[in-house]
Amino acid sequence: MSCLLRCAGTFVAFILALLFVSSASAHCFVGARFFPATLATDDPCVADEMSLPTVAWFKTGDIPPASEVDISVDISKRITEDFGVTIGDTWSQIRQPGNPTRAGLANLDTTFQYQLMKDAAHELAMLVGLSVEWGGE
């Protein structure tokens, strides 16, 4: 798939996410408890969030090590009180000594989330999700 077509698809997905505009609630509160999103775990609630852009630079474990730069975008949109969709994509560039530089977009990620329960009395939240990576792009 050409880069132009891929970028156009990502842009259309972004515009479609904006069509369902409502008030944003990007954090998870259940009773008196606040569930923050961390680098290792996400919060257990459906929410409106956007990470634009997230940049990572690191050396790979290869010998000799390659230098990799990742730039990602994630947009989460609550469709109903209990259902939300997240769309994300990543552009990567890898430079390995003695080889040509490789760059391109990763597979488009889509996550569908459903809020199973929020119990304020027990300060408990449960979420189930299905993540799909659209391969072959």
C-alpha positions in Angstrom: 0.0 0.0 0.0 1.4 3.4 -0.9 2.4 5.9 1.8 0.0 8.5 0.3 -2.9 6.1 0.5 -2.0 5.0 4.0 -1.7 8.6 5.3 -5.0 9.4 3.7 -6.6 6.4 5.5 -5.2 7.5 8.8 -6.4 11.1 8.2 -9.9 9.8 7.4 -10.0 7.7 10.6 -8.9 10.8 12.6 -11.7 12.9 11.0 -14.3 10.2 11.7 -13.2 10.1 15.3 -13.7 13.8 15.5 -17.3 13.5 14.2 -18.4 12.0 17.5 -17.6 15.1 19.5 -18.7 15.2 23.2 -17.2 16.4 26.4 -13.9 14.7 27.2 -13.2 12.6 30.2 -9.6 11.4 30.0 -9.2 9.8 33.5 -10.7 7.0 35.5 -12.4 7.9 38.7 -14.4 5.2 40.6 -15.7 6.4 43.9 -12.9 8.1 45.8 -10.2 6.2 43.8 -8.3 7.6 40.8 -6.8 5.0 38.4 -3.9 6.7 36.5 -2.6 5.5 33.1 1.1 4.7 33.4 3.8 3.7 30.9 3.3 0.0 31.7 -0.5 -0.1 32.2 -3.5 1.7 30.9 -6.3 2.9 33.1 -9.3 0.5 33.4 -11.9 2.9 32.0 -13.2 3.9 28.6 -12.0 7.5 28.0 -11.4 10.2 25.5 -7.6 10.5 25.1 -5.0 11.6 22.5 -1.3 11.0 22.4 0.0 13.2 19.7 2.9 12.5 19.0 4.8 10.0 21.2 8.5 9.9 20.3 10.9 7.1 21.3 14.6 6.8 20.4 16.7 3.8 21.4 19.4 1.4 20.4 18.4 -2.2 19.5 20.0 -5.3 20.9 21.7 -6.2 17.6 25.5 -6.4 17.3 26.3 -3.8 16.1 23.3 -1.9 17.6 21.0 -0.1 15.3 19.4 3.3 16.1 15.6 3.3 16.0 13.2 6.3 16.1 9.5 5.7 16.6 6.8 8.4 16.3 3.3 7.2 17.3 -0.1 8.7 17.4 -3.0 7.2 19.4 -6.6 8.6 19.5 -9.2 7.1 21.9 -12.8 8.1 21.6 -15.7 7.2 23.8 -18.7 6.3 21.6 -21.1 5.6 24.5 -20.6 5.7 28.2 -19.3 2.1 28.2 -17.9 1.6 24.7 -14.9 3.2 23.1 -12.5 2.9 20.1 -8.8 3.6 19.9 -6.9 4.1 16.6 -3.1 4.3 16.5 -0.2 4.2 14.1 3.6 4.3 14.3 6.3 5.5 11.9 9.7 3.9 12.5 13.1 4.6 11.2 16.0 2.2 11.7 19.6 3.0 11.0 22.0 0.1 11.2 25.7 0.5 10.5 26.7 -0.8 7.1 23.1 -1.1 5.9 20.6 1.3 4.3 18.3 3.3 6.5 14.8 1.7 6.7 11.7 3.8 7.4 8.0 3.3 7.2 4.6 3.0 8.9 3.7 0.0 11.1 0.4 -1.8 10.9 -2.7 0.3 11.9 -3.8 -0.7 15.4 -7.5 -0.5 16.5 -8.7 -1.4 20.0 -12.4 -1.8 20.9 -13.1 -1.3 24.6 -16.1 -2.1 26.8 -16.5 -1.0 30.4 -17.7 -4.1 32.3 -18.3 -2.4 35.6 -17.6 0.5 37.9 -18.3 -0.2 41.5 -17.8 2.9 43.6 -18.5 1.2 46.9 -15.6 -1.2 46.3 -13.5 1.2 44.2 -13.4 -1.4 41.4 -13.3 -0.9 37.7 -13.2 -3.6 35.0 -12.7 -3.2 31.2 -12.4 -5.7 28.4 -10.9 -4.9 25.0 -10.2 -6.4 21.6 -7.1 -5.2 19.8 -6.7 -5.7 16.1 -3.5 -5.0 14.1 -4.5 -4.6 10.5 -1.6 -6.5 8.8 -0.3 -6.2 5.2 -0.3 -2.4 5.1 
